[in-house]
Amino acid sequence: MGKVLKVLGVLFLIIIVGVIALLVWAHGEGDEQMDRFFRAVETGEPEKVRALMVPELAETFDPPVLEIWLDAFNSNMGKFTGLAKSEFSTNKKTTSAGTVTEIEGKALFEKGEAKVAMNLIDGRISYLKIPNETLGENWFRKPETEFYREKAETFIKRLAASEGAQAMAMMHPALSRQFQAEELDAAMDRFREKTGTMKSIEFTDERFVGNDEGGRLRLMMKYVGEKETVPAYVGFEFVGMKGELVAFKLPGVPGDDS
């Protein structure tokens, strides 16, 4: 009987040691991945943060908006100092997409704490959730507009080249549903009969109206054609971390001029 109790005691000790080892591994794995991410956040450089993500997730973060987010987060929270030892979980599983690591728990910073969730596929972030409270009040401001000017110019050039399908692919779905590619191309053919072939786009002004959740940016421009120069604009709405193309106007071309 004594030998049985000794064996059971040893087995129990092995189980306890195994559980402790698992907890230590889990904490180390979660801490390492979180540290890697928040060290990139501390740089304030959007591309260093996006480089840690799978392409599908990175595409949902416009660099100018992410830069604003990074500034607000760093100012409000300070540096990452670790995970709360008893308030986190780390799980790993193998899927058809690769090895998935799921991390969730309380992250600690110089100026506060927040419950953070992160999934990684083969070491790259595929899901990320950080509370908006980490950004402080009125954190969103007018983003740098060069990124959106380039996007607007590409959009207008696609319209001008009667590449309606490609232009529609750049629109927010709520806007693209208003068009058929063939009808849009036909409208642009009529437009070019009046203005001539496009020579250039000249930006003339920009207007931004912000709110607590984002805002709207309108880029005014001149469409310079061989025969005639006409006013135009492209509008973006900021939803989440992305500026969606939600409006445009060219004289005589159907569009949402709200």
MIROMAR-123477 format. One line per 8 residues: their letters; for each residue x negated, y negated, z negated of N, C-alpha, C. Coordinates in steps of 0.02 Angstrom, whole numbers, plus 50000, padded with zeros to 5 digits. Example, Ala and Ser with C-alpha at 12.3 -4.5 7.8 and 13.67 -1.06 7.14 Angstrom:
BEGIN
as) 49340 50284 49610 49385 50225 49610 49340 50165 49610 | 49358 50112 49646 49316 50053 49643 49355 49998 49606
//
This chain:
BEGIN
mgkvlkvl) 49958 50060 50000 50000 50000 50000 49956 49937 50000 | 49903 49940 49959 49857 49883 49956 49824 49870 50023 | 49805 49926 50058 49774 49918 50123 49822 49887 50173 | 49886 49907 50170 49937 49880 50215 49944 49805 50203 | 49946 49785 50140 49953 49714 50123 49892 49674 50147 | 49833 49706 50140 49773 49672 50164 49775 49662 50239 | 49798 49715 50276 49803 49710 50349 49853 49656 50368 | 49911 49656 50334 49962 49606 50349 49935 49535 50333
gvlfliii) 49897 49531 50279 49868 49466 50262 49820 49441 50314 | 49779 49487 50341 49733 49469 50394 49770 49448 50456 | 49822 49486 50475 49862 49469 50534 49895 49401 50526 | 49922 49389 50466 49953 49324 50452 49903 49267 50459 | 49842 49280 50434 49790 49230 50438 49771 49216 50510 | 49768 49271 50550 49752 49263 50621 49805 49221 50657 | 49869 49235 50639 49924 49197 50670 49919 49123 50652 | 49905 49109 50587 49899 49041 50564 49843 49005 50600
vgviallv) 49786 49039 50605 49728 49010 50640 49745 48998 50713 | 49781 49045 50743 49801 49037 50814 49847 48978 50824 | 49895 48970 50778 49941 48913 50783 49903 48847 50776 | 49858 48845 50727 49818 48784 50716 49776 48769 50778 | 49745 48822 50806 49704 48813 50866 49746 48786 50923 | 49808 48813 50930 49852 48791 50984 49871 48717 50974 | 49885 48698 50912 49902 48628 50898 49843 48583 50912 | 49783 48604 50894 49723 48564 50907 49713 48557 50983
wahgegde) 49722 48613 51020 49714 48610 51093 49766 48563 51123 | 49829 48570 51100 49883 48529 51127 49870 48455 51115 | 49849 48439 51053 49836 48369 51038 49778 48343 51081 | 49725 48385 51087 49668 48364 51127 49686 48353 51200 | 49726 48399 51229 49747 48393 51299 49789 48331 51309 | 49839 48321 51265 49883 48263 51271 49845 48198 51262 | 49801 48196 51212 49762 48136 51197 49716 48119 51256 | 49686 48171 51285 49640 48159 51340 49675 48129 51401
qmdrffra) 49734 48157 51418 49771 48133 51477 49799 48063 51465 | 49825 48052 51405 49851 47985 51389 49795 47934 51388 | 49738 47953 51359 49681 47908 51356 49658 47890 51427 | 49655 47939 51470 49635 47927 51540 49681 47877 51574 | 49746 47885 51563 49795 47840 51594 49789 47769 51565 | 49789 47763 51499 49789 47697 51468 49722 47661 51476 | 49668 47697 51485 49604 47665 51502 49609 47631 51570 | 49644 47664 51616 49655 47633 51682 49701 47573 51675
vetgepek) 49751 47578 51632 49797 47522 51620 49758 47462 51593 | 49711 47473 51549 49672 47419 51518 49632 47379 51569 | 49614 47410 51626 49576 47373 51677 49618 47319 51710 | 49685 47326 51707 49729 47278 51740 49729 47285 51816 | 49698 47338 51843 49692 47346 51915 49743 47399 51940 | 49793 47377 51979 49846 47422 52001 49820 47485 52037 | 49770 47478 52080 49748 47536 52119 49716 47589 52075 | 49684 47570 52020 49655 47619 51975 49710 47660 51941
vralmvpe) 49766 47628 51927 49823 47663 51896 49858 47706 51948 | 49870 47680 52007 49905 47718 52059 49864 47779 52081 | 49798 47774 52076 49754 47830 52097 49763 47891 52052 | 49790 47882 51992 49801 47938 51947 49866 47974 51961 | 49907 47947 52007 49974 47974 52020 49976 48016 52083 | 50024 48061 52087 50038 48094 52151 50064 48041 52199 | 50053 48050 52265 50073 47997 52313 50146 47977 52307 | 50190 48026 52295 50262 48010 52292 50277 47962 52236
laetfdpp) 50243 47969 52179 50255 47923 52123 50221 47856 52136 | 50160 47857 52163 50123 47795 52176 50162 47750 52223 | 50200 47780 52270 50238 47740 52319 50294 47701 52286 | 50314 47720 52226 50368 47684 52192 50343 47624 52153 | 50277 47612 52155 50246 47555 52120 50214 47509 52171 | 50245 47452 52184 50213 47401 52226 50155 47371 52187 | 50095 47366 52217 50038 47338 52180 50051 47271 52148 | 50085 47222 52180 50095 47157 52147 50140 47162 52085
vleiwlda) 50190 47206 52087 50234 47215 52030 50198 47252 51974 | 50160 47303 51993 50122 47341 51944 50071 47296 51908 | 50042 47249 51945 49994 47203 51914 50027 47161 51860 | 50089 47138 51873 50126 47099 51823 50139 47144 51762 | 50160 47206 51775 50174 47254 51721 50111 47265 51678 | 50055 47274 51709 49992 47286 51673 49974 47227 51629 | 49981 47167 51656 49966 47107 51617 50011 47103 51555 | 50076 47115 51566 50124 47110 51511 50110 47164 51458
fnsnmgkf) 50098 47226 51482 50087 47281 51435 50024 47269 51393 | 49969 47252 51426 49906 47241 51390 49911 47184 51340 | 49946 47132 51359 49954 47075 51315 49997 47092 51254 | 50049 47132 51266 50097 47147 51213 50076 47204 51167 | 50040 47254 51195 50024 47315 51157 49951 47322 51138 | 49906 47293 51177 49836 47302 51163 49811 47371 51185 | 49754 47392 51159 49723 47454 51181 49756 47516 51150 | 49753 47571 51188 49776 47636 51165 49728 47662 51112
tglaksef) 49755 47685 51055 49712 47711 51001 49723 47785 50988 | 49771 47816 51021 49781 47888 51012 49854 47907 51007 | 49867 47972 50996 49934 47998 50987 49946 48013 50914 | 50008 48001 50891 50026 48020 50822 50021 48096 50816 | 49982 48121 50769 49966 48192 50766 50026 48238 50759 | 50077 48215 50724 50134 48259 50711 50195 48243 50753 | 50189 48194 50798 50247 48173 50837 50232 48175 50912 | 50214 48233 50937 50201 48240 51008 50207 48314 51026
stnkktts) 50214 48327 51089 50214 48397 51114 50178 48398 51181 | 50142 48453 51193 50109 48464 51257 50124 48534 51280 | 50151 48541 51340 50168 48606 51367 50139 48613 51437 | 50118 48674 51453 50093 48688 51520 50132 48746 51550 | 50145 48741 51615 50178 48796 51650 50155 48796 51723 | 50158 48855 51752 50139 48863 51822 50201 48863 51866 | 50202 48821 51916 50259 48817 51963 50233 48823 52034 | 50279 48824 52082 50260 48828 52152 50222 48765 52174
agtvteie) 50233 48709 52138 50199 48646 52155 50129 48643 52125 | 50114 48686 52076 50049 48686 52043 50057 48691 51968 | 50004 48679 51931 50007 48681 51858 50036 48616 51832 | 50091 48621 51796 50126 48563 51770 50111 48556 51695 | 50087 48498 51676 50075 48481 51606 50126 48429 51584 | 50163 48444 51531 50214 48398 51506 50191 48371 51438 | 50186 48306 51432 50164 48274 51370 50217 48224 51348 | 50236 48228 51285 50285 48181 51259 50271 48168 51186
gkalfekg) 50274 48106 51165 50264 48092 51095 50250 48019 51082 | 50233 48004 51021 50221 47935 51000 50149 47916 51015 | 50141 47866 51057 50074 47839 51073 50062 47778 51029 | 50000 47772 51006 49982 47718 50960 49937 47667 50995 | 49950 47604 50983 49911 47550 51013 49890 47500 50959 | 49846 47455 50977 49822 47405 50929 49879 47364 50899 | 49931 47350 50940 49983 47304 50917 50051 47338 50907 | 50053 47404 50911 50118 47437 50902 50116 47510 50923
eakvamnl) 50174 47538 50932 50180 47608 50952 50239 47616 50998 | 50240 47671 51036 50294 47683 51083 50298 47757 51099 | 50359 47781 51110 50368 47850 51131 50358 47854 51207 | 50309 47893 51228 50289 47896 51298 50297 47968 51323 | 50318 47975 51385 50324 48041 51416 50286 48040 51482 | 50250 48095 51495 50210 48099 51556 50207 48172 51580 | 50219 48183 51644 50209 48248 51674 50153 48242 51725 | 50112 48295 51729 50058 48296 51778 50062 48360 51818
idgrisyl) 50046 48356 51882 50040 48414 51925 49968 48419 51946 | 49936 48473 51925 49865 48483 51939 49824 48421 51921 | 49841 48391 51864 49802 48335 51838 49822 48267 51863 | 49871 48262 51908 49893 48196 51932 49964 48183 51908 | 49976 48121 51888 50040 48103 51856 50097 48106 51908 | 50149 48143 51890 50207 48149 51934 50269 48117 51903 | 50267 48103 51839 50323 48072 51803 50295 48031 51746 | 50324 47973 51735 50299 47928 51683 50357 47889 51654
kipnetlg) 50362 47888 51588 50414 47848 51556 50384 47811 51497 | 50386 47744 51500 50362 47701 51447 50416 47649 51433 | 50438 47641 51371 50494 47596 51356 50480 47524 51378 | 50532 47491 51401 50526 47420 51421 50506 47375 51363 | 50520 47398 51302 50503 47357 51244 50428 47345 51239 | 50388 47386 51271 50315 47378 51268 50292 47317 51308 | 50337 47286 51346 50317 47231 51391 50331 47163 51361 | 50368 47160 51307 50387 47095 51279 50445 47065 51316
enwfrkpe) 50465 47005 51296 50522 46971 51327 50501 46931 51389 | 50548 46929 51437 50537 46888 51498 50470 46902 51531 | 50454 46966 51537 50388 46986 51562 50382 46977 51638 | 50438 46982 51674 50433 46981 51747 50426 46910 51772 | 50380 46900 51819 50369 46835 51848 50362 46843 51924 | 50356 46789 51959 50348 46792 52031 50284 46830 52049 | 50290 46882 52090 50230 46919 52108 50190 46883 52162 | 50127 46903 52169 50088 46879 52226 50123 46900 52290
tefyreka) 50130 46854 52338 50174 46867 52394 50139 46892 52458 | 50073 46896 52458 50038 46917 52519 50061 46987 52541 | 50069 47032 52493 50093 47099 52506 50160 47098 52542 | 50205 47054 52520 50273 47052 52549 50274 47012 52614 | 50228 46965 52622 50222 46930 52686 50201 46980 52741 | 50153 47022 52724 50130 47072 52773 50187 47121 52790 | 50225 47140 52740 50281 47185 52751 50335 47152 52793 | 50350 47088 52779 50400 47051 52817 50378 47042 52889
etfikrla) 50314 47027 52900 50289 47018 52968 50292 47083 53007 | 50273 47138 52975 50278 47203 53008 50350 47218 53027 | 50397 47203 52982 50468 47215 52995 50492 47175 53056 | 50476 47110 53058 50498 47068 53114 50466 47092 53179 | 50403 47111 53177 50370 47136 53237 50402 47199 53263 | 50424 47242 53218 50458 47303 53240 50525 47287 53272 | 50560 47238 53243 50622 47215 53275 50608 47187 53344 | 50557 47145 53349 50540 47111 53412 50519 47160 53466
asegaqam) 50492 47218 53445 50471 47268 53493 50527 47318 53508 | 50588 47303 53484 50645 47348 53492 50631 47417 53463 | 50598 47417 53405 50586 47479 53368 50635 47480 53309 | 50699 47483 53327 50752 47478 53277 50748 47531 53223 | 50734 47593 53243 50731 47648 53194 50675 47636 53143 | 50617 47614 53167 50561 47601 53122 50575 47542 53076 | 50608 47490 53104 50627 47432 53063 50677 47453 53009 | 50725 47494 53027 50775 47517 52979 50745 47558 52923
ammhpals) 50691 47594 52939 50657 47635 52888 50626 47592 52833 | 50614 47528 52848 50585 47483 52799 50638 47451 52754 | 50702 47456 52774 50756 47424 52737 50777 47466 52677 | 50805 47432 52627 50840 47467 52574 50900 47503 52605 | 50917 47564 52582 50973 47601 52612 51038 47562 52616 | 51052 47519 52567 51114 47480 52569 51116 47434 52629 | 51058 47411 52653 51054 47369 52712 51052 47411 52776 | 51012 47463 52776 51005 47503 52838 51069 47536 52859
rqfqaeel) 51113 47551 52810 51177 47583 52827 51222 47538 52869 | 51206 47473 52873 51247 47427 52911 51231 47429 52986 | 51179 47466 53005 51155 47463 53074 51153 47532 53107 | 51153 47529 53173 51134 47585 53216 51073 47561 53254 | 51023 47604 53259 50960 47583 53291 50971 47557 53362 | 51014 47591 53400 51026 47571 53469 51058 47501 53473 | 51105 47487 53428 51138 47422 53428 51090 47367 53407 | 51046 47383 53359 50996 47335 53337 50947 47319 53393
daamdrfr) 50926 47370 53430 50881 47359 53486 50914 47317 53541 | 50978 47331 53553 51015 47293 53604 51020 47219 53584 | 51032 47207 53520 51036 47138 53495 50969 47102 53503 | 50915 47138 53490 50849 47108 53497 50831 47096 53571 | 50856 47138 53615 50845 47126 53687 50877 47060 53707 | 50938 47047 53682 50972 46985 53698 50935 46926 53666 | 50909 46936 53606 50872 46885 53570 50810 46864 53611 | 50775 46914 53638 50714 46899 53676 50728 46864 53742
ektgtmks) 50786 46877 53770 50805 46841 53831 50807 46766 53819 | 50826 46747 53759 50830 46677 53741 50763 46648 53720 | 50726 46685 53677 50665 46658 53648 50601 46677 53687 | 50606 46729 53728 50546 46754 53760 50508 46801 53714 | 50455 46830 53738 50415 46876 53699 50386 46841 53638 | 50386 46876 53582 50359 46846 53520 50284 46833 53526 | 50264 46772 53506 50193 46754 53506 50164 46759 53436 | 50202 46737 53386 50176 46738 53318 50232 46728 53267
ieftderf) 50215 46740 53204 50258 46725 53147 50222 46675 53104 | 50255 46619 53086 50225 46568 53043 50268 46560 52981 | 50240 46577 52923 50277 46570 52861 50279 46496 52841 | 50338 46474 52821 50348 46403 52806 50364 46388 52733 | 50394 46436 52698 50414 46424 52629 50432 46490 52597 | 50437 46489 52530 50460 46549 52494 50497 46527 52432 | 50548 46566 52415 50589 46550 52357 50596 46613 52315 | 50587 46604 52250 50592 46660 52203 50640 46642 52148
vgndeggr) 50688 46687 52135 50734 46679 52078 50726 46741 52035 | 50702 46732 51973 50689 46789 51929 50742 46798 51876 | 50743 46858 51848 50785 46873 51790 50750 46926 51747 | 50783 46949 51695 50751 46996 51648 50734 47062 51680 | 50767 47081 51735 50757 47146 51765 50719 47143 51831 | 50702 47083 51854 50667 47077 51919 50681 47010 51950 | 50711 47011 52009 50726 46948 52042 50729 46957 52117 | 50734 46900 52152 50737 46900 52225 50685 46853 52254
lrlmmkyv) 50656 46874 52309 50607 46833 52344 50630 46825 52416 | 50633 46762 52439 50652 46749 52509 50593 46715 52543 | 50570 46744 52598 50514 46717 52637 50541 46686 52701 | 50535 46619 52706 50557 46584 52766 50499 46580 52816 | 50517 46581 52880 50465 46583 52931 50492 46553 52996 | 50445 46542 53042 50462 46524 53111 50444 46583 53155 | 50494 46603 53195 50482 46654 53246 50462 46616 53309 | 50399 46621 53329 50374 46583 53386 50376 46627 53448
geketvpa) 50422 46610 53494 50428 46647 53557 50399 46606 53614 | 50392 46638 53671 50364 46604 53730 50409 46546 53753 | 50475 46555 53745 50521 46503 53768 50546 46458 53712 | 50552 46486 53652 50584 46448 53599 50559 46472 53531 | 50556 46424 53484 50540 46440 53415 50602 46433 53372 | 50617 46484 53332 50679 46484 53292 50663 46501 53220 | 50705 46478 53172 50694 46495 53102 50717 46566 53087 | 50685 46596 53038 50702 46664 53017 50684 46673 52944
yvgfefvg) 50707 46726 52914 50685 46742 52846 50693 46817 52833 | 50656 46841 52783 50663 46909 52757 50668 46904 52682 | 50715 46942 52652 50726 46939 52580 50711 47006 52547 | 50681 47002 52488 50665 47061 52448 50699 47055 52380 | 50722 47111 52354 50749 47115 52286 50706 47163 52246 | 50687 47142 52185 50643 47182 52144 50685 47225 52097 | 50679 47291 52108 50715 47340 52067 50663 47389 52041 | 50660 47397 51975 50608 47441 51948 50540 47410 51962
mkgelvaf) 50497 47447 51994 50429 47424 52007 50418 47411 52081 | 50471 47399 52118 50466 47393 52191 50508 47336 52217 | 50483 47301 52269 50522 47250 52303 50555 47281 52364 | 50621 47285 52364 50658 47317 52419 50679 47264 52470 | 50672 47281 52533 50693 47235 52587 50769 47240 52593 | 50803 47187 52571 50876 47189 52566 50911 47139 52613 | 50873 47095 52646 50906 47045 52688 50857 47019 52740 | 50885 46998 52797 50846 46965 52849 50893 46924 52893
klpgvpgd) 50864 46876 52929 50905 46835 52975 50864 46812 53033 | 50888 46827 53092 50864 46799 53155 50926 46774 53192 | 50924 46714 53220 50984 46686 53253 51012 46733 53306 | 51076 46749 53298 51109 46791 53348 51101 46865 53337 | 51060 46885 53287 51049 46956 53273 51087 46974 53210 | 51130 47025 53212 51167 47044 53152 51120 47058 53094 | 51137 47032 53035 51096 47043 52976 51133 47021 52914 | 51107 47039 52858 51137 47019 52794 51106 46953 52773
ds) 51145 46898 52778 51117 46832 52761 51141 46809 52692 | 51152 46858 52648 51175 46839 52580 51118 46806 52541
//
